[in-house]
């Protein structure tokens, strides 16, 4: 009910907007730079983000488009402890065990369709967006000893503002929450759980419980451009 | 903005983004952390467990001269007790009639020394304790000989002497043994040896029904059902595990232990030696407990299911996973010349009697291993 009321209020506000800042039936392109902060349970560290949004304005208030985000980060090494054993525990002298944090770089590509709702004013335009799509995680083949690619569905919600510089260009500041579905933290473990640390568990940082979804909070700053005609919102 | 400028600006932005995303740190995938661990696998020992034999009178009931119907019990592997006593009982086969026995106790002691040539020299001595109806003496190098007769213990002539049982008593014994009945000999399982009816003692939990008694062993099929009957009947429970020393932490990770007999529990020990291999310190590594994170003690595993996750099977559950863990930071004398656990050369897992002194390694070893040379420095 609360959501419905908020939506109604938004539409009412939009209807009173006198100054049209967005031209309907036009494309806009936004290149973005930012950071992505994964949910702790995903065992991924914060990473840099490069994104590209392409939007088609259905009218002054709504648009639709495609978003692409590319990140390259690292796994959280402390979550993947492996024991490397040398020697023979059955022979005199025993064995020697090296304890290692094992991490690896992770390339993630997210592609999604999105819808945008905005409230244009003369210089700034706040907006909210939401969408769904797919994400692909690509790991280093040499580290994993095989081609390691995972693909699953995702959805995004977020919002931000456009700040107009010229009729055709401006910047975009936005925050988004990308939720990866069917997330498998074990996929990120190069040792595939073969040599886990079960001997000294309390001597290493506690690992949060794994989840089947992974939230990723993305903050980005973008350059927005409307080719071919006036705009800039 | 014309399209060319847009393309150029976008290219610059992408280049900056890629430069930001790629740092030299990303090539590092592994990072050594903390101290090295030094490990060695435990070896099943099952040495010096409580054992013995009994010699019965020729006939189950009294002969014409009951004073000559001798009953002799010989016992080994008994730990000395700090509270409570061992009591010998004579009973009938169905364990409905018991007589507390009094008799002449003789303690045989065997000492081992090394002569000038380095050879082991064994010397035995005996002490006649006297006539007793209970005793607390024990030790890894002692054998007890308990001798009595039907007449001496006042057993009615018509009652059959088909069972000899050793119980652990914490107070004044009643008319029947306590629930701690770790050793017994049945006439029905005895044979005539040298003209005398002689039977070997069984160690575990006595039950009047032969099929329900629990015999402690580490190399026989378990008296427990885990799944299909055929699987359980042939499943041999052999304890196994390993020790690992990492920095100040000393762990024993092991599994597959028979439930301790009532009145017993498992404890691990490490022993420090001098340069001649002589034992100079014994440190308890604690009682057996469930693994992290529970660490629930198996002290009462003789009568309780401490944790059904790690102890299951019927009727005699098996301990399927356990761990001991101690830190040299909390135990005096374990940091030798700045190195934790230096010169600690052996690890033992023992079966401890609950009535024995705490903190003293008992006589009954179940697992043993010589520690890695990285730990023992030997």
Interface residues (C-beta under 8 A of the other chain):
Chain A: X31 X33 X47 X48 X49 X50 X71 X72 X74 X77 X81 X82 X83 X85 X89 X90 X92 X93 X94 X95 X96 X97 X98 X99 X100 X101 X102 X103 X104 X105 X143 X166 X168 X169 X190 X198 X199 X200 X201 X202 X203 X204 X223 X225 X227
Chain B: X1 X3 X6 X9 X10 X13 X14 X16 X17 X18 X20 X21 X22 X25 X26 X28 X29 X30 X31 X32 X33 X34 X35 X36 X37 X38 X39 X40 X41 X242 X244 X246 X249 X251 X253 X291 X292 X293 X370 X371 X372 X373 X374 X375
